[in-house]
């Protein structure tokens, strides 16, 4: 097969859609190397310094108009290039397909990650929300197959866009393979010293924004006088200031520590040395940090409902995102019962195996093959 990808996010985005795009391209190159892959991107040089696995063809805008108006090329002129390149399939990796993709004669697939902007419109600017809705719905209407990254996202696509369930295939995401292996003793010591880690600590990893609900953990520590400190790692937003004010007001400076701009290669050691990973997000498309923790051998507490049980399985404890008492009891149970904690670790690692790269590659190829 000759498969093209909208690879903009792979080259230009550091997290989220960028991680998914890079992972998808690389795992297919690794496990299904007999195919030809073509990556379309407005530019191939960015802060990510991404070098794709295998030897895909990388195509950027050609001609004065396309080169000058790169976003216009990606959205409205890319279909012409797709047709010229004799693709069998084009896969939009980040919720979008180019205009008039059906007229290219090439079969198309689009991955929809979440519809949070429709579930929680108050978290988005009106203009952004309208643009997202137009792009996402157009892609779902035009695609031959829609890939949803979770059953929750599939349900939302059907509910909000009226897309036929038969057109939607669920293919889960995996996490970066750097979380599969135990870090060396020297790396663990290096990270422990770098962040002055306590012997036991709770860990949160994710953008520090309101929807991800990290303040809930801080409130629980304060209300129930929990002794285990919390390490929070993630991109800063205005919501972090709200958390910092709470920390200051309740004199929690010796119990809650926030780190922004943490290098990706420090994260496995942070996960592996944590006593518990807590992911209290109100809503997600999937929840990759949960998988990162399970692969790292760290017990997980997450949120009831939504997609979280899909990512966490039966070994994870789920609490309501506003029930401080349940969270406090869950933390104390894991900390006080070593056998219970060890069982969570063992079962969590077993469950995480279903999201390994080889399995995802197999599922993606099945989707592509069904179109030919």
Secondary structure as GFF3:
##gff-version 3
##sequence-region A 1 372
A	DSSP	beta_strand	2	6	.	.	.	ID=ss1
A	DSSP	alpha_helix	8	12	.	.	.	ID=ss2
A	DSSP	alpha_helix	17	31	.	.	.	ID=ss3
A	DSSP	beta_strand	36	40	.	.	.	ID=ss4
A	DSSP	beta_strand	57	59	.	.	.	ID=ss5
A	DSSP	alpha_helix	64	68	.	.	.	ID=ss6
A	DSSP	alpha_helix	70	72	.	.	.	ID=ss7
A	DSSP	pi_helix	73	77	.	.	.	ID=ss8
A	DSSP	alpha_helix	78	84	.	.	.	ID=ss9
A	DSSP	beta_strand	89	92	.	.	.	ID=ss10
A	DSSP	three_ten_helix	101	104	.	.	.	ID=ss11
A	DSSP	beta_strand	107	112	.	.	.	ID=ss12
A	DSSP	alpha_helix	116	119	.	.	.	ID=ss13
A	DSSP	three_ten_helix	121	123	.	.	.	ID=ss14
A	DSSP	alpha_helix	126	142	.	.	.	ID=ss15
A	DSSP	beta_strand	145	148	.	.	.	ID=ss16
A	DSSP	alpha_helix	151	161	.	.	.	ID=ss17
A	DSSP	three_ten_helix	165	167	.	.	.	ID=ss18
A	DSSP	beta_strand	168	170	.	.	.	ID=ss19
A	DSSP	three_ten_helix	177	179	.	.	.	ID=ss20
A	DSSP	alpha_helix	185	194	.	.	.	ID=ss21
A	DSSP	beta_strand	201	205	.	.	.	ID=ss22
A	DSSP	three_ten_helix	210	212	.	.	.	ID=ss23
A	DSSP	alpha_helix	215	223	.	.	.	ID=ss24
A	DSSP	beta_strand	229	233	.	.	.	ID=ss25
A	DSSP	alpha_helix	239	249	.	.	.	ID=ss26
A	DSSP	beta_strand	256	259	.	.	.	ID=ss27
A	DSSP	alpha_helix	264	272	.	.	.	ID=ss28
A	DSSP	beta_strand	276	278	.	.	.	ID=ss29
A	DSSP	alpha_helix	288	295	.	.	.	ID=ss30
A	DSSP	beta_strand	299	303	.	.	.	ID=ss31
A	DSSP	alpha_helix	308	312	.	.	.	ID=ss32
A	DSSP	beta_strand	317	319	.	.	.	ID=ss33
A	DSSP	alpha_helix	324	336	.	.	.	ID=ss34
A	DSSP	alpha_helix	338	352	.	.	.	ID=ss35
A	DSSP	three_ten_helix	353	355	.	.	.	ID=ss36
A	DSSP	alpha_helix	357	369	.	.	.	ID=ss37
###
